[in-house]
């Protein structure tokens, strides 16, 4: 086998690709802790505005870490004090969105409401 053939074989391995899972991280692995700082800021905002009934929007490009921030935030929330649910709009693309969100909320919140006897 010549040197050229060996080089071709070794570079063929570099062309192999891996499929990555599209799953949000549950912890901030960046050195500047950006995701953790955003989750912390939202948490403190929520703690300071419990009576206000506010809506929080988290915007960013695909892959910017919105879901990671939400997972970190969820871990900070006291489940006895806050009811957290996650609705994946992409998974329900094409569904009548308003009806789907209401149904999802109802099914999820049912576990927090005491059962009628």
FILUM-811906 format. One line per 3 residues: for each residue y, x negated, z negated of N, C-alpha, C, O. Coordinates in steps of 0.001 Angstrom, whole numbers, plus 500000, padded with zeros to 6 digits. Layout:
N
Y X Z Y X Z Y X Z Y X Z; ...
% end
This chain:
117
498832 499156 500000 500000 500000 500000 501236 499107 500000 501291 498130 499253; 502204 499422 500807 503406 498598 500886 504400 499014 499822 504268 500072 499206; 505392 498172 499616 506447 498477 498642 507188 499754 499008 507572 500522 498126
507390 499987 500281 508104 501179 500740 507351 502444 500349 507957 503406 499878; 506030 502449 500542 505225 503614 500179 505258 503870 498670 505319 505021 498237; 505219 502806 497876 505268 502966 496426 506611 503555 495989 506661 504394 495090
507696 503114 496624 509017 503648 496280 509099 505124 496642 509669 505918 495893; 508536 505492 497782 508561 506888 498193 507790 507756 497193 508233 508849 496840; 506642 507263 496744 505852 508024 495778 506591 508175 494457 506554 509244 493848
507257 507126 494009 507960 507216 492733 509177 508129 492847 509508 508820 491883; 509851 508152 493992 511002 509052 494134 510552 510489 494322 511316 511410 494033; 509325 510707 494803 508817 512074 494935 508755 512758 493575 509001 513960 493473
508428 512001 492533 508358 512557 491186 509727 513034 490719 509817 513999 489960; 510790 512377 491159 512133 512771 490734 512557 514084 491385 513528 514702 490948; 511852 514514 492411 512185 515760 493089 511521 516970 492436 511794 518111 492807
510658 516715 491476 510004 517804 490760 511055 518467 489874 511847 517780 489229; 511065 519768 489842 512052 520474 489041 511382 521289 487948 510196 521611 488023; 512162 521612 486941 511683 522430 485834 512496 523715 485807 513685 523718 486127
511856 524787 485428 512555 526048 485217 512999 526092 483761 512216 525804 482856; 514237 526448 483547 514769 526534 482203 514864 527988 481777 515174 528861 482588; 514601 528242 480525 514732 529596 479998 516207 529918 479800 516989 529080 479352
516559 531121 480137 517922 531563 479895 517943 532241 478531 517801 533459 478417; 518122 531433 477518 518082 531930 476150 519188 531251 475359 519363 530035 475433; 519924 532038 474612 521017 531489 473820 520477 530649 472673 519437 530957 472090
521196 529590 472366 520829 528748 471226 521206 529468 469940 522130 530282 469926; 520503 529173 468875 520816 529807 467591 521620 528878 466689 521996 529256 465579; 521881 527674 467162 522717 526752 466404 523564 525922 467354 523180 525684 468500
524710 525488 466874 525674 524730 467670 525258 523263 467694 525227 522608 466652; 524945 522757 468858 524490 521370 468963 525573 520443 469515 525325 519257 469729; 526774 520983 469744 527872 520154 470218 528480 519392 469052 528548 519909 467937
528917 518179 469302 529451 517344 468220 530737 517916 467627 531007 517708 466444; 531535 518627 468417 532778 519180 467886 532584 520560 467242 533542 521147 466740; 531344 521079 467255 530971 522334 466594 531817 523523 467063 532148 524401 466266
532164 523553 468346 533021 524601 468896 532450 525992 468682 533161 526890 468231; 531186 526182 468997 530575 527506 468851 530586 527958 467394 530858 529121 467096; 530292 527040 466506 530287 527355 465076 531698 527709 464593 531866 528629 463792
532701 526988 465074 534088 527264 464660 534551 528632 465150 535257 529339 464430; 534162 529016 466370 534528 530337 466895 533838 531422 466073 534474 532405 465690; 532543 531254 465798 531804 532230 464988 532412 532333 463590 532527 533431 463045
532793 531222 463019 533410 531197 461693 534754 531932 461701 535064 532670 460766; 535545 531733 462748 536845 532406 462854 536666 533920 462972 537399 534684 462345; 535704 534345 463767 535427 535782 463899 534954 536353 462567 535384 537432 462158
534072 535628 461896 533560 536066 460600 534696 536264 459596 534753 537291 458918; 535596 535289 459498 536709 535392 458545 537664 536513 458943 538237 537177 458079; 537837 536724 460236 538665 537834 460700 538054 539166 460272 538762 540064 459816
536748 539284 460419 536054 540509 460021 536158 540731 458512 536407 541847 458054; 535966 539665 457753 536038 539762 456293 537432 540198 455840 537559 540930 454858; 538458 539765 456531 539830 540088 456152 540310 541432 456668 541385 541889 456280
539539 542073 457533 539965 543337 458139 538896 544409 458026 538711 545197 458953; 538198 544448 456916 537089 545392 456744 537525 546843 456869 536794 547666 457421; 538688 547159 456371 539156 548542 456367 539852 548921 457674 540089 550105 457917
540178 547963 458504 541006 548225 459681 540244 548865 460837 540854 549556 461653; 538952 548660 460932 538190 549203 462054 538615 548583 463374 539150 549281 464235; 538394 547309 463550 538840 546584 464735 537701 546382 465730 536521 546448 465382
538086 546139 466955 537134 545780 468004 537427 544350 468418 538584 543977 468614; 536384 543556 468550 536537 542157 468918 535894 541941 470277 534742 542320 470489; 536629 541339 471189 536088 541006 472510 535876 539510 472613 536728 538726 472196
534758 539120 473159 534439 537705 473342 534221 537494 474829 533221 537949 475385; 535145 536810 475469 535078 536612 476916 534810 535151 477249 535200 534250 476506; 534149 534933 478359 533894 533584 478829 533022 533622 480059 532386 534635 480351
532991 532527 480775 532165 532443 481973 530688 532409 481602 530330 532159 480451; 529838 532664 482591 528402 532606 482397 528040 531213 481898 528452 530211 482483; 527281 531153 480831 526829 529873 480291 527825 529187 479374 527615 528038 478985
528910 529875 479021 529933 529231 478195 529617 529278 476700 530287 528618 475906; 528593 530058 476308 528164 530055 474918 528484 531310 474136 528413 531303 472907; 528832 532384 474816 529152 533642 474118 527970 534125 473287 528141 534485 472122
526792 534137 473862 525597 534602 473142 525254 533667 471993 524773 534123 470956; 525487 532388 472153 525253 531427 471069 526199 531721 469912 525783 531716 468754; 527472 531978 470217 528441 532324 469176 527981 533577 468436 528068 533640 467210
527494 534572 469173 527040 535812 468538 525816 535585 467647 525709 536188 466579; 524897 534722 468078 523727 534428 467234 524148 533721 465951 523627 534017 464876; 525088 532790 466064 525577 532081 464875 526282 533069 463950 526090 533039 462735
527099 533946 464536 527812 534956 463753 526836 535888 463037 527018 536210 461863; 525807 536313 463751 524812 537213 463149 524203 536585 461902 523981 537279 460910; 523930 535288 461939 523332 534600 460790 524286 534525 459602 523841 534353 458467
525592 534651 459844 526580 534603 458767 526776 535970 458109 527269 536049 456983; 526395 537046 458802 526661 538389 458317 525647 538824 457269 524451 538561 457395; 526135 539484 456251 525290 540068 455215 524763 541392 455758 525548 542297 456043
523456 541518 455903 522871 542723 456507 523072 543966 455642 522938 545085 456136; 523391 543788 454362 523685 544937 453505 525113 545432 453680 525451 546549 453288; 525937 544592 454271 527355 544917 454422 527711 545260 455864 528592 546084 456111
527029 544632 456810 527323 544815 458227 526082 545266 458979 524964 544856 458668; 526295 546099 459951 525218 546518 460845 525452 545830 462185 526438 546113 462865; 524573 544953 462558 524720 544178 463788 523728 544677 464826 522555 544883 464516
524186 544869 466044 523263 545141 467132 523772 544432 468376 524971 544206 468540; 522860 544097 469222 523175 543368 470450 522757 544226 471635 521609 544661 471723; 523685 544462 472534 523390 545223 473750 523582 544294 474932 524676 543769 475140
522531 544087 475706 522576 543208 476872 522921 544025 478111 522060 544694 478683; 524187 543967 478523 524650 544758 479664 523962 544327 480960 523727 545157 481838; 523639 543040 481086 522961 542572 482296 521579 543208 482436 521155 543539 483543
520892 543374 481338 519548 543961 481380 519586 545422 481798 518593 545958 482289; 520730 546067 481604 520865 547484 481942 521793 547701 483128 522340 548789 483312; 521962 546668 483920 522824 546771 485100 522288 547871 486014 521097 547917 486322
523169 548733 486431 522764 549829 487300 522478 551109 486543 522483 552185 487141; 522227 551024 485229 522028 552223 484409 523387 552877 484165 524414 552202 484227; 523405 554163 483894 524661 554779 483450 525051 554128 482120 524491 554470 481078
525985 553215 482146 526260 552318 481023 526632 553047 479737 526088 552730 478680; 527529 554000 479798 527972 554670 478578 526805 555378 477889 526657 555290 476670; 525985 556072 478659 524834 556782 478092 523836 555790 477506 523264 556039 476445
523624 554672 478186 522668 553659 477731 523109 553046 476400 522290 552828 475507; 524414 552769 476278 524924 552178 475040 524779 553174 473893 524365 552798 472796; 525114 554428 474136 524953 555445 473082 523501 555549 472640 523218 555586 471442
522591 555596 473583 521164 555690 473263 520724 554459 472476 520019 554579 471473; 521132 553294 472922 520770 552046 472258 521308 552034 470832 520593 551669 469899; 522578 552436 470661 523177 552507 469321 522393 553448 468429 522075 553108 467289
522082 554626 468937 521360 555619 468152 520013 555072 467697 519663 555179 466522; 519267 554495 468612 517938 553962 468268 518037 552820 467271 517212 552702 466366; 519046 551987 467440 519184 550837 466552 519705 551249 465176 519225 550748 464159
520670 552148 465135 521274 552547 463870 520368 553430 463038 520568 553571 461832; 519383 554018 463669 518452 554913 462978 517797 554227 461781 517516 554872 460771; 517554 552924 461892 516908 552199 460804 517815 552042 459576 517328 551759 458481
519122 552221 459751 520056 552062 458636 520358 553383 457923 520952 553388 456845; 519957 554474 458513 520241 555795 457952 519016 556266 457171 517897 556226 457683; 519229 556710 455936 518061 557205 455162 517396 558384 455862 518069 559239 456437
516111 558419 455809 515338 559501 456456 515519 560799 455679 515562 560802 454448; 515622 561893 456413 515708 563212 455800 514325 563610 455309 513327 563354 455983; 514262 564219 454169 512974 564679 453625 512625 566043 454154 511579 566591 453806
% end
